[in-house]
């Protein structure tokens, strides 16, 4: 809807002073405050969340109230719908009363109303009374009369309210819901904003599941690659392992984004993530979490049994990282390096190929260097943005920069040293016809690691060095030369 149309809406009702009632979750606010409260407790006050669960037996209103007693989301950190706020401001300017009418607990609603300063009153859920659907309709009719108010909402449950409103304002609803409301409501219908089409939804899901991050899981192919095993059964098993790890990794990405909502919204780039920005509804989170996790487990059952414990161990350690380990300096980067390395071992378990000590040592040092570069990038960007204190959600401070640079350089150099020792080892002569050609890999890797560190130090690197490498032409060229070198040495 255009700005002119937004202004016309309250002006048309101003003569009769029809109150404007606005829903909170999904309407005024692009997210769901109940889910955000539960996620915040899950991330930081797990015992409080567990103590609140029994209250579900007394109904949703009791559960909401118990959660609100334990934690109220900071209204500043929430994502608001600017079109709806513009509608409220225009209504107030024309003299109409504006009310926040929501199924959220009154404590939460009043905090949001106080922050926005746009409402003449709050009508919300209270202990023993869940103000949703028909209950909300009765409350509004009892206060303002039949057809005595305009109501803006976004959910199917709001159909019960729209039936009694003078004007039904539909906020970014799907076409199917819009058509049902038009067919069954005697009110005037106004559509505010558009629901994303299937292409936009797919793009949001792709970004949330981090499909581009699946590239990290090609590490499960390393055992087959190193052993020169290209037969169909081996490649099929490695491909299934790749998909299993990718689905489980996406599950963790979803969970991590849910737990980090408040932190991500303060971040320079992460605030654009689908859940953090409010463009992807939080109600989709359970399906995404469960679907990706169980999909990965089903695929794992198609592989040798030794693969499943590694996948579950990866998932458990990743959860530990999301909940606590990522906030511990040094332990976080060791964990990240281990999560990279376990992919290599899992690839060996899936294909029945043992992982050599050379590959283990090389992976450990290289992945540790990449993990440190990831943190080095975050801290460098934080400092250049004017930050002087520690980074929110991390265990590092600006004065750690020099130490991290040294650790990354040392670990990257050790990876090159391990590669050089391997090229000179007896094992290489068994697998390669011209092993001397592999010496080119050493300066190539040394160049790539050095360039990565320089770019990270300049603050020119993507938050994730692996993602950067897959988009960087120089890195892709270096990879191509490396593959050609291995092929030449194999002849």
N, C-alpha and C positions, 0 to 999 in steps of 0.2 A: 504494500500500500504506500502511496506517495505521502509526503509530509502534508500536502494540502488536504488529502483525504483524512488523515489522522486528525487534523484540526477541525474538519467539518463534522466529524463524529460527535464530539461533545457539544459543539455549537448547536447541532440539530436538536439535542435533548436539553439544552440549557434553559429554554423557555419554560419547560415543565420541571426543571430541577431534578431530573431523574438521577438517583445516586449511581455511581459507577462502582461495581464490585469486581475486584481482580483476584484471581487465584494466585497462589505463590509458586508452588513447584511446577516448573514447565511453562509458566506464564510470565510472572514478574521475574522469576529466577529461572535460568535455563536448565538448572540441575534439580536434584531431589534432595531436600535438606535432611530428610530422615535417613536416606542412604549415606549421605555425607557424614552424618553424626555417627552412625554405626561403623563406618569405615575409619573414622578418626579414632574411635575407641578401640577398634581392632588393631590399629597400628600403634597406639600409644598407651592405652589403658584397658588391656584385655580383660582384667579381672572385673572391671566395671561393666563391660559388655556381658560377661558371663553372668554376673549378678542380675542383670536386667532381663535376661532371657526368660526366666520363669514368669515374669509379668505378662508374657504373651498369652498365658492361660486366662487372664482377666480381660483380654481384648486388645486390639491395636492401639486404642487411645491410652490404655495403661502402659503399654510398652513404649509408646512415643514419650509419654510423660516421664517415665523412668530414665530413658535415654537423655532427655532434655535436662533432667536433674544432674546427670553425670557430665554432660558436655553440650555446649551450644556452639555451632559453627560461627566463626568470625564473619559478620556480614560483609566486611571489606573484602574477604577472600572469595565470596560467591560471584558467579557470573550472571549478569542481569541482561534482560532483553530490552535493548534501548528503544525499540519501537513501542513496547508496552509502557515504558517509563515516559516516553513522549506523549502517549495517550493520556496518562495520569496527569502530567503537568498541564496539558491543554484543558483537561476537564476542570482542574482546580482554577485555572486562569479564567474560565467562563463561569465560575461560581458554583460548580457542581460538587457535592460531597463525594469523596473517594474512600472506599473501604478495602482493606486487605482481608479477603475471606478465604480461609485455607483449612485443609485437613491437617496441617502441621500443628504441633503443640503450640499453645499460646505463648510460652516462653520464647520459643524460636521466632514465631511470627512477630512478636513485639520487638525483639532485637532488630529484626530486619526493618520493620516499620520505623523504628527510631533512627536507624542509620539513613534510610532514604528520605524521611521527612516529607512524604507525599500523601499521607493517609489521615483521614479524620477519625478513623476507628479501626479496630481489629476484631474480627470474628473468627475464632479458631477452635481447634480441638482442645478439650480439657479432660481431666481425669474422669473416666467413665463415659465420655461422650465424644465419639469420633465423627467429626464434621466432614463427611464425605458423601457425595452422591445425593441421595434423597434427603439425608439429614441436613446437608447444606442448603438444599432447596427449601426445606421447611423453615430453617432459620431465616433465610432471606425473605420468604413470603410473609413470615410472622412479623418481621421488622418493617418491611417496606410495602407489603401487599402484593397481590397477584399483578404481574406485569408492571411492578413498581420500581424496577431496577434494570440496569444493563449489566451483563455479566460476561467477563472475559476468562476463558479457560482453554485447555488444550487436550484433555483426556476423554476417553469414552465415558467415564464416570460422570463427567460434567453434562451429559445429555439430560440427566434428571433436573439439572438447574436451568439449562437453556429452555426447557419446555415452559418455564414459568417467568422467563425474563421478557422485558420489553424489547431488548435487542440482544441477540446472541453474537458475541465476538469470539471468533474461532482463531486461536493463535497457532499458526504453523501446523495445522492438522492435516492428516492424509486426506486424499480426495474421497476415499470411501466414507470416512467419518463426516466429512463436510456434506456429502450427499444425504446421509442418514439424517443429519440435523435439519437440513433444509426440508426434507420430506415430512418429518414428524413435528417440527416446531412451528408454532404460530407466530413466533417472534421474527422481527427483521434480523437478517443474518449478514454479518460483516466478517470478512476474512482478513486477518492481519498477519502478514508474513506467509511464506510458502514452505511447506514441508519439502525436504530434499528428495529429488527423484532417485530412481534406482542407481543411476550412475554415481550420483553424489554419495549415496549410502554405501555403495561398494567401495568408493575411494576412501571414505571414513573408516570402514572396516579394514581395508587393506593397510591403512596407516596405523590403526590401533593394533592389529595383529603383527605389525612390523614385518611384512612379507620380505622387505629388503634385507632384514636381519637374518633371514633364513640362510643367506650365503655363508654365514659363519659355520653352519653345520656341514659344509663340504669337507670339514676336517675328518668326518667319519670315513671318507674315501682314502685318507692318507695311508693306512696300512696296506690296502690293495694296491695303491699307486707305488708305494715303496717296495712292495714285493713283486711288482710287475705281473699282477694277476688281473687279466682282463676278460676272463671267461664269463659267460652269461649268468650262471648261478651266483658268482661273487658280486658282480655288478648289480644284480637284482637285490641281493641281500643288503648291499651297501645303500642302495636307493631307498629301500623300505626303512632302514635305520635313519637315513637323512630325513624322511618325512615324519617319522616318529619323534625325533628330536625337535624338528621344526614346530610341530603342533604343540608339544609340551613347552617349548620356549615361548610360543605365542601366549599360552595360558599364563605363564609367569609375567610376561609383559603386561597383560591386562590387569593382573592382580597388583603388580607394582605401580601401575598408573592410578589404580583406585586408592591405594594406600598413600600415594604421594600427591593427591589432588591439590592440597593447599600449597605445598612446596612448589609444584610445577607451575602454578598460576603466578608465582613470583619470579619465575625463571624467564630469562630473555627469549628463549626459543621453545621451551617445553610447554609454555602457556598456550601454545597453538595445538597441542595434542587433542584428539577428538573428545575424550572425556573431560579434560581440564577446561577446554573451551566451551563445553556445554553443547556442542554440535551433535554428539553421539549420546543418546539417552542412557542414563545409568541403569535403567531397567533391563537393558540388553546384556549387562555384565554377567549375570549368572549363566546365561546360555553360551556366551563366548568362553567363559572360564571352563565350564563343564564340557562343552563340545570339543574344545581343543585338547583338553587333558585326556579325556576318555578315548578320543580318536587316536592319540599317540599311544595309549596303552594297548588298544586293540591291534594296532600295527606291530607293536613290540611282541605280542603273542605269536606272531607269524615267524619270528626269528628264534635262533637258539636261546635256551633259557638264560644263559649267562648275560644276555643283553638286557633283560628286564631289570635286574637289580641295579645295573649301571644307570639306566634311564630313571628309575625311581630315586636312586641316590643323587643324580643330577638335579632332579626336581626338588628333593628335600633340601639340598644345599642352596639351591637358588631361592627357595622360600626363606631359608635362614638369612640369606643375603638381603632379600627384600625387607624382612622384618627388622633385622638388627645389624648384620655384619657390615652393611654398606656404610654404617655410621661410625665404624671403628677404623681409625687410621692404620694403614699398613695391612691389617687383616683383610680389608676390603679388596685390595689389589691382589693379594695372595689367593683369595677366594676366586676372583675373576680369572686369574691364570689357571687355577685348578679346574674351573668349569670349562675352559677351552681344552685343557689337556684330557679331561675325561671323555670328551667327544672322540678323541683319537683312540682311546682304549675301547670305547663302545663300538667303534668301527671294526676293531680287531675281533671283538666278541661276536659281532653280527656275521662276520665273514669267516671266522675260524682262523684268522691270521694273527700270529703273535706280534706284539709291538716290541721293536728292538730297543735296547738301551740308548742307542744313538738318537732315535726318533723321540724317545721320552725326554732326554736331556735337551735336545734342540727345542722341542715344544715348550718345555718348562721355562727356559730363559727368554725365548721370543715372546711368549704370551705374557710373561711377567712384565716385559718391557712395554708391550702394547697396553696392558692394564694401567701401568703408571702414566703412560702418555695420555690416556683418557682422563685421569685425574689432573694431570698437569695442564691439560687444555681447559678444564673447568675452572681451576684456580686462576690461571692466567686471564681468562675472560672476566672472572669475578673482580680481580684487581684492577683491570683496565676499565671496568665499569664504575670504579670508584669505591669498591668494597675494601674495608679495612679490617672487619671482623671475620670470624670463621664463616664458611659457607653453610647455609641452612641445610640440614639433613646429612652433612658430611663431617668427618672428624679432622678436617684439615684447616690450617690457617695460612694466610699469605706468606708468612715466614718459612713455610715448608717448601717453597718453590725450589730453592737451591738444592735441597736434599733430594727432591723428586727428580730433578734434572740429572743429578749424579747417578741415582739408582737406575733410571731408564737407560742412560748411556752405558753403564757397566753391564746391565743385563742384555742389552742389544748386542754389545761387543762379544759377550760370552756366547750368544747364539751363533755368531759368525765363527768364533773359535771352534765350537763343537762341530759346525759344518765343515770347517777345514780339516779337523782331525778325522772326521768320517770319510772325506774324500781320499784321505791318505791311508785308510784302513784296509785290511784284507777283504772285508765283506763287500767293498765296492767292486773289487775285481771279479767277484762271482756274478754280480748282477749287471755290470756294464762292460761292453766291449772296448770302449775308449774312455776309461775313467779320468784321464788327464783333462778331458774337455770340461769336466765338472768343476774344475778350479775357477772357471769364470763365475760360478754362482757366488763365490765368497765376496769379491769386490762388488758384485751386483747387490747382494743383501746389505753389505756395509753402506753402500750409497743410499739404498732405500731407507734404512733405519736412521741414518744421519739426516736425511732430508725430512723425515717424519718429525724428528726431534727439533729441527730448526723451525719448521712450520708451527709446531706446538708452542715453541718458545715465543714465536711472534703473535700467537693468538689467531692464526690463520687456518687452523685445523678444525674439521668437524668434531662434534662432541665424541663421536666414536671413530677411532682410527681405521677400523675395518671398513666401515661404511664409506669413509673418505677415500680409502684405497680403491674401492670398487667404482668410484665416480671420478677419480683423478686419472687423467690421461697418462701422466708420467708413470704412475704406479702400474697401470694396466700395461704400458709398454714394457716396464721392467719384468712384469709377470710373463708376458709373451716371450721375451728374450730368455727368461729362466726356463720356461717349458721347452723352447727350441734347443737350449743347451742340454737339457736332460735327454731329449730325443736323440740329439747328435752323439751324446755319450753312450747311448744304448745300442747304437748301430755296430 
